[in-house]
Amino acid sequence: MTNIAVGFDLHPELVARIAAVDPAVRVRSLAQGARASFGGRMPYPTELQARTTRAELEAALPEAEVLFAPWAGALRELSLPDTAPHLRWVQLTHAGAELVPPALARAITFTTAGDISSSWIAEWVASAMLMFAKGWPQRWRDQQAHGIAAVEASEPRALAGSTVGIVGMGAIGTRVARLAKGLGCRVIGMRRSFTVRGPDALADEGVPPHDLAYLLGASDYVLLSAPLTPETQHLIDATALRAMRRSGVLINVGRGALIDESALIEALRGGVIAGAALDVFTEEPLPADSSLWDLPTAMLAPHVAGGSDRYYERATEVFCDNLRRYLAGGPLLHRVEPERGY
Protein backbone atom coordinates (compact mmCIF):
# COMPACT_ATOMS: atom_id res chain seq x y z
CA MET A 1 0.00 0.00 0.00
CA THR A 2 1.30 3.45 -0.97
CA ASN A 3 0.27 6.10 1.57
CA ILE A 4 -0.37 9.53 0.06
CA ALA A 5 -0.89 12.69 2.11
CA VAL A 6 -2.62 15.62 0.42
CA GLY A 7 -1.31 18.60 2.38
CA PHE A 8 -4.24 20.95 1.79
CA ASP A 9 -8.03 21.05 1.42
CA LEU A 10 -8.34 19.62 -2.07
CA HIS A 11 -11.85 19.19 -3.46
CA PRO A 12 -13.21 15.68 -2.67
CA GLU A 13 -13.75 15.00 -6.38
CA LEU A 14 -10.06 15.63 -7.05
CA VAL A 15 -9.03 13.52 -4.04
CA ALA A 16 -11.15 10.73 -5.53
CA ARG A 17 -9.28 11.05 -8.83
CA ILE A 18 -6.00 10.46 -7.00
CA ALA A 19 -7.41 7.43 -5.18
CA ALA A 20 -8.68 6.03 -8.49
CA VAL A 21 -5.20 5.93 -10.01
CA ASP A 22 -4.51 2.54 -8.46
CA PRO A 23 -6.17 0.28 -5.87
CA ALA A 24 -2.84 0.12 -4.06
CA VAL A 25 -2.92 3.77 -2.93
CA ARG A 26 -4.43 5.18 0.26
CA VAL A 27 -5.09 8.92 0.28
CA ARG A 28 -5.36 11.14 3.35
CA SER A 29 -6.46 14.74 2.75
CA LEU A 30 -5.53 17.41 5.30
CA ALA A 31 -7.03 20.80 6.26
CA GLN A 32 -10.58 19.72 5.47
CA GLY A 33 -13.02 22.63 5.48
CA ALA A 34 -10.47 25.32 4.59
CA ARG A 35 -12.45 26.25 1.47
CA ALA A 36 -15.30 27.47 3.66
CA SER A 37 -13.12 30.30 4.98
CA PHE A 38 -12.61 31.48 1.38
CA GLY A 39 -16.31 31.67 0.53
CA GLY A 40 -16.31 28.22 -1.02
CA ARG A 41 -13.69 28.99 -3.67
CA MET A 42 -10.43 27.08 -3.92
CA PRO A 43 -7.70 29.37 -2.53
CA TYR A 44 -4.32 29.92 -4.13
CA PRO A 45 -1.26 28.00 -2.83
CA THR A 46 0.05 30.95 -0.79
CA GLU A 47 -3.31 31.22 0.98
CA LEU A 48 -3.42 27.48 1.60
CA GLN A 49 -0.03 27.58 3.27
CA ALA A 50 -1.59 29.49 6.16
CA ARG A 51 -4.48 27.00 6.43
CA THR A 52 -2.42 23.82 6.56
CA THR A 53 -0.93 23.78 10.03
CA ARG A 54 2.43 22.38 10.95
CA ALA A 55 0.70 19.99 13.36
CA GLU A 56 -1.53 18.61 10.59
CA LEU A 57 1.42 17.99 8.31
CA GLU A 58 3.54 16.43 11.04
CA ALA A 59 0.68 14.10 12.01
CA ALA A 60 0.42 12.79 8.46
CA LEU A 61 4.10 12.57 7.59
CA PRO A 62 5.22 9.52 9.65
CA GLU A 63 3.15 7.20 7.45
CA ALA A 64 3.32 9.09 4.15
CA GLU A 65 5.39 7.82 1.26
CA VAL A 66 4.12 10.53 -1.09
CA LEU A 67 3.12 14.12 -0.25
CA PHE A 68 1.03 16.35 -2.53
CA ALA A 69 2.09 19.72 -1.11
CA PRO A 70 0.39 23.09 -1.65
CA TRP A 71 3.50 25.24 -1.43
CA ALA A 72 7.18 24.54 -0.79
CA GLY A 73 7.13 27.21 1.91
CA ALA A 74 4.78 25.04 3.98
CA LEU A 75 7.57 22.47 4.34
CA ARG A 76 10.37 24.78 5.45
CA GLU A 77 9.67 24.50 9.19
CA LEU A 78 9.35 20.72 9.16
CA SER A 79 12.35 18.64 10.15
CA LEU A 80 12.45 16.69 6.93
CA PRO A 81 13.41 13.99 6.31
CA ASP A 82 13.65 13.07 10.03
CA THR A 83 9.91 13.52 10.69
CA ALA A 84 8.96 11.53 7.60
CA PRO A 85 10.94 8.29 7.61
CA HIS A 86 8.95 6.79 4.72
CA LEU A 87 8.65 9.92 2.56
CA ARG A 88 10.19 9.36 -0.87
CA TRP A 89 8.51 11.91 -3.12
CA VAL A 90 6.94 15.38 -2.81
CA GLN A 91 4.76 16.72 -5.65
CA LEU A 92 4.36 20.51 -5.54
CA THR A 93 1.36 22.35 -6.94
CA HIS A 94 3.45 25.15 -8.43
CA ALA A 95 6.37 25.58 -10.81
CA GLY A 96 8.99 27.28 -8.63
CA ALA A 97 11.38 25.24 -6.52
CA GLU A 98 13.64 27.91 -5.02
CA LEU A 99 12.21 27.31 -1.53
CA VAL A 100 13.27 23.65 -1.58
CA PRO A 101 16.65 23.32 0.17
CA PRO A 102 19.13 21.56 -2.17
CA ALA A 103 20.12 19.11 0.58
CA LEU A 104 16.49 18.10 1.05
CA ALA A 105 15.96 17.71 -2.71
CA ARG A 106 18.90 15.32 -2.73
CA ALA A 107 17.38 13.22 0.07
CA ILE A 108 13.78 13.24 -1.24
CA THR A 109 12.53 13.46 -4.81
CA PHE A 110 10.70 16.73 -5.53
CA THR A 111 8.65 17.42 -8.63
CA THR A 112 6.90 20.64 -9.65
CA ALA A 113 3.67 21.23 -11.53
CA GLY A 114 5.66 22.16 -14.62
CA ASP A 115 4.02 24.46 -17.11
CA ILE A 116 0.36 24.06 -16.07
CA SER A 117 -0.07 27.82 -15.72
CA SER A 118 2.17 29.01 -18.56
CA SER A 119 -0.71 29.82 -20.92
CA TRP A 120 -2.58 31.75 -18.21
CA ILE A 121 0.58 33.69 -17.32
CA ALA A 122 1.15 34.50 -21.00
CA GLU A 123 -2.37 35.94 -21.14
CA TRP A 124 -1.58 38.11 -18.11
CA VAL A 125 1.65 39.34 -19.71
CA ALA A 126 -0.16 40.19 -22.95
CA SER A 127 -2.81 42.09 -21.00
CA ALA A 128 -0.11 44.06 -19.17
CA MET A 129 1.60 45.02 -22.43
CA LEU A 130 -1.72 46.09 -23.94
CA MET A 131 -2.65 48.13 -20.87
CA PHE A 132 0.56 50.13 -21.06
CA ALA A 133 0.42 50.41 -24.86
CA LYS A 134 -3.12 51.78 -24.73
CA GLY A 135 -2.54 54.13 -21.80
CA TRP A 136 -4.82 52.44 -19.30
CA PRO A 137 -2.82 53.44 -16.17
CA GLN A 138 -3.45 57.11 -17.03
CA ARG A 139 -7.09 56.43 -17.85
CA TRP A 140 -7.58 54.89 -14.38
CA ARG A 141 -6.03 57.98 -12.82
CA ASP A 142 -8.37 60.14 -14.90
CA GLN A 143 -11.34 58.19 -13.58
CA GLN A 144 -10.24 58.68 -9.98
CA ALA A 145 -9.71 62.41 -10.63
CA HIS A 146 -13.07 62.77 -12.42
CA GLY A 147 -11.35 64.44 -15.34
CA ILE A 148 -9.42 63.62 -18.50
CA ALA A 149 -5.74 64.52 -18.58
CA ALA A 150 -4.10 65.54 -21.84
CA VAL A 151 -4.27 62.56 -24.17
CA GLU A 152 -0.74 63.34 -25.32
CA ALA A 153 0.51 62.33 -21.86
CA SER A 154 -0.38 58.72 -22.61
CA GLU A 155 -1.17 58.53 -26.28
CA PRO A 156 -2.12 54.98 -27.26
CA ARG A 157 0.64 53.10 -29.05
CA ALA A 158 0.49 50.14 -31.39
CA LEU A 159 1.68 46.90 -29.84
CA ALA A 160 2.38 45.44 -33.28
CA GLY A 161 5.87 46.37 -34.38
CA SER A 162 7.23 46.70 -30.85
CA THR A 163 10.02 44.51 -29.46
CA VAL A 164 9.52 42.14 -26.54
CA GLY A 165 12.63 40.96 -24.70
CA ILE A 166 12.16 37.74 -22.74
CA VAL A 167 14.61 36.85 -19.97
CA GLY A 168 14.08 33.12 -19.53
CA MET A 169 12.79 31.13 -22.49
CA GLY A 170 11.31 28.29 -20.49
CA ALA A 171 7.67 27.20 -20.59
CA ILE A 172 6.37 30.67 -19.71
CA GLY A 173 8.81 32.55 -21.93
CA THR A 174 8.07 30.42 -24.97
CA ARG A 175 4.31 30.83 -24.48
CA VAL A 176 4.73 34.59 -24.30
CA ALA A 177 6.98 34.52 -27.39
CA ARG A 178 4.29 32.75 -29.42
CA LEU A 179 1.59 35.13 -28.22
CA ALA A 180 3.73 38.23 -28.80
CA LYS A 181 4.60 37.15 -32.34
CA GLY A 182 0.92 36.54 -32.98
CA LEU A 183 0.31 40.16 -31.96
CA GLY A 184 2.91 41.34 -34.47
CA CYS A 185 5.81 41.89 -32.06
CA ARG A 186 9.49 41.17 -32.60
CA VAL A 187 10.88 38.86 -29.91
CA ILE A 188 14.38 38.67 -28.41
CA GLY A 189 14.82 35.68 -26.13
CA MET A 190 17.58 35.06 -23.59
CA ARG A 191 18.49 31.45 -22.87
CA ARG A 192 20.97 30.15 -20.33
CA SER A 193 22.22 27.63 -22.91
CA PHE A 194 23.17 30.31 -25.47
CA THR A 195 26.82 31.40 -25.63
CA VAL A 196 26.52 33.80 -28.59
CA ARG A 197 23.71 35.67 -30.31
CA GLY A 198 21.97 33.67 -32.99
CA PRO A 199 18.71 32.39 -34.41
CA ASP A 200 16.17 30.88 -32.04
CA ALA A 201 13.30 28.56 -32.90
CA LEU A 202 10.74 30.68 -31.05
CA ALA A 203 12.30 34.16 -31.05
CA ASP A 204 13.48 36.44 -33.82
CA GLU A 205 16.83 36.59 -32.06
CA GLY A 206 18.37 34.58 -29.25
CA VAL A 207 20.94 36.03 -26.85
CA PRO A 208 23.14 34.57 -24.08
CA PRO A 209 22.99 35.83 -20.46
CA HIS A 210 26.05 38.05 -20.87
CA ASP A 211 24.15 40.03 -23.53
CA LEU A 212 21.44 41.12 -21.08
CA ALA A 213 22.24 44.82 -21.59
CA TYR A 214 21.68 44.43 -25.34
CA LEU A 215 18.28 42.80 -24.79
CA LEU A 216 17.26 45.51 -22.33
CA GLY A 217 18.23 48.34 -24.64
CA ALA A 218 16.57 46.83 -27.70
CA SER A 219 13.20 46.05 -26.08
CA ASP A 220 10.03 48.05 -25.56
CA TYR A 221 8.77 45.44 -23.09
CA VAL A 222 11.08 43.31 -20.94
CA LEU A 223 9.63 40.14 -19.43
CA LEU A 224 11.30 38.36 -16.51
CA SER A 225 10.33 34.68 -16.51
CA ALA A 226 13.60 33.15 -15.34
CA PRO A 227 13.90 30.98 -12.21
CA LEU A 228 15.40 32.47 -9.06
CA THR A 229 18.92 31.16 -8.51
CA PRO A 230 22.03 32.71 -6.95
CA GLU A 231 23.00 33.83 -10.46
CA THR A 232 19.68 35.56 -11.19
CA GLN A 233 19.06 37.24 -7.83
CA HIS A 234 18.84 41.02 -8.42
CA LEU A 235 19.52 40.43 -12.10
CA ILE A 236 17.68 43.69 -12.70
CA ASP A 237 19.53 46.30 -10.66
CA ALA A 238 20.13 50.02 -11.14
CA THR A 239 22.62 49.40 -13.94
CA ALA A 240 20.24 47.10 -15.80
CA LEU A 241 17.37 49.57 -15.43
CA ARG A 242 19.50 52.35 -16.91
CA ALA A 243 20.18 50.06 -19.88
CA MET A 244 16.45 49.94 -20.68
CA ARG A 245 14.69 52.42 -22.92
CA ARG A 246 13.05 55.37 -21.16
CA SER A 247 9.84 54.26 -22.85
CA GLY A 248 10.38 50.66 -21.74
CA VAL A 249 8.09 48.63 -19.50
CA LEU A 250 9.40 45.94 -17.13
CA ILE A 251 7.15 42.92 -16.48
CA ASN A 252 7.96 40.36 -13.78
CA VAL A 253 6.14 37.03 -13.48
CA GLY A 254 9.20 35.09 -12.32
CA ARG A 255 10.22 35.78 -8.74
CA GLY A 256 10.36 39.07 -6.87
CA ALA A 257 14.04 38.82 -6.00
CA LEU A 258 14.98 38.90 -9.69
CA ILE A 259 14.64 42.67 -9.25
CA ASP A 260 16.36 45.02 -6.82
CA GLU A 261 13.09 46.63 -5.70
CA SER A 262 14.77 49.72 -4.23
CA ALA A 263 16.47 50.38 -7.56
CA LEU A 264 13.19 49.84 -9.41
CA ILE A 265 11.34 52.30 -7.18
CA GLU A 266 13.97 54.96 -7.85
CA ALA A 267 13.90 54.22 -11.59
CA LEU A 268 10.11 54.62 -11.73
CA ARG A 269 10.20 57.79 -9.65
CA GLY A 270 12.90 59.28 -11.84
CA GLY A 271 11.40 58.29 -15.18
CA VAL A 272 14.32 56.02 -16.03
CA ILE A 273 11.72 53.58 -17.42
CA ALA A 274 8.09 54.18 -18.32
CA GLY A 275 6.44 51.55 -16.15
CA ALA A 276 6.41 48.16 -14.49
CA ALA A 277 3.84 45.36 -14.22
CA LEU A 278 4.67 43.18 -11.22
CA ASP A 279 3.00 39.96 -10.15
CA VAL A 280 5.75 38.91 -7.74
CA PHE A 281 7.69 40.70 -5.01
CA THR A 282 10.66 40.15 -2.72
CA GLU A 283 8.26 39.95 0.22
CA GLU A 284 4.80 38.50 -0.31
CA PRO A 285 2.24 39.74 0.33
CA LEU A 286 3.66 43.15 -0.56
CA PRO A 287 3.91 45.18 2.68
CA ALA A 288 1.39 48.00 3.03
CA ASP A 289 4.21 50.51 3.51
CA SER A 290 5.98 49.61 0.25
CA SER A 291 6.55 52.64 -1.97
CA LEU A 292 5.47 50.56 -4.97
CA TRP A 293 1.82 51.07 -3.99
CA ASP A 294 2.09 54.82 -4.54
CA LEU A 295 3.82 54.81 -7.92
CA PRO A 296 1.42 55.78 -10.73
CA THR A 297 3.46 53.88 -13.33
CA ALA A 298 3.47 50.58 -11.41
CA MET A 299 0.77 47.96 -12.02
CA LEU A 300 0.68 45.47 -9.13
CA ALA A 301 -0.92 42.04 -8.75
CA PRO A 302 -0.74 39.60 -5.78
CA HIS A 303 1.02 36.64 -7.46
CA VAL A 304 -2.07 35.62 -9.41
CA ALA A 305 -0.86 35.73 -13.04
CA GLY A 306 -0.88 31.94 -13.09
CA GLY A 307 -4.23 31.64 -11.37
CA SER A 308 -7.25 30.02 -12.96
CA ASP A 309 -10.51 28.42 -11.94
CA ARG A 310 -8.94 25.20 -13.26
CA TYR A 311 -5.62 25.52 -11.40
CA TYR A 312 -6.03 22.67 -8.93
CA GLU A 313 -7.73 20.45 -11.46
CA ARG A 314 -4.68 20.78 -13.72
CA ALA A 315 -2.26 20.36 -10.80
CA THR A 316 -4.07 17.16 -9.82
CA GLU A 317 -3.84 15.89 -13.40
CA VAL A 318 -0.06 16.41 -13.31
CA PHE A 319 0.14 14.62 -9.95
CA CYS A 320 -1.95 11.67 -11.16
CA ASP A 321 0.21 11.33 -14.27
CA ASN A 322 3.35 11.34 -12.14
CA LEU A 323 1.77 8.95 -9.63
CA ARG A 324 1.18 6.39 -12.38
CA ARG A 325 4.83 6.76 -13.38
CA TYR A 326 5.95 6.44 -9.77
CA LEU A 327 3.96 3.25 -9.16
CA ALA A 328 5.32 1.78 -12.40
CA GLY A 329 8.90 2.67 -11.45
CA GLY A 330 9.23 5.11 -14.34
CA PRO A 331 10.88 8.56 -14.53
CA LEU A 332 8.90 11.44 -13.02
CA LEU A 333 8.08 14.60 -14.94
CA HIS A 334 9.28 18.05 -13.80
CA ARG A 335 11.81 16.68 -11.33
CA VAL A 336 13.72 19.30 -9.34
CA GLU A 337 17.47 19.24 -9.97
CA PRO A 338 19.12 20.38 -6.71
CA GLU A 339 22.28 21.70 -8.33
CA ARG A 340 20.33 23.90 -10.74
CA GLY A 341 17.81 25.06 -8.14
CA TYR A 342 14.77 24.30 -10.34
Helices and strands as residue ranges (DSSP letters): E 2-6, H 12-19, E 25-29, G 34-38, H 45-51, H 54-60, E 66-69, G 72-75, E 89-92, H 102-107, E 109-111, H 118-133, H 136-145, G 151-154, E 163-167, H 171-182, E 186-190, E 205-207, G 209-211, H 212-218, E 221-224, H 238-243, E 249-252, G 256-258, H 261-269, E 275-278, G 291-294, E 298-300, H 311-327
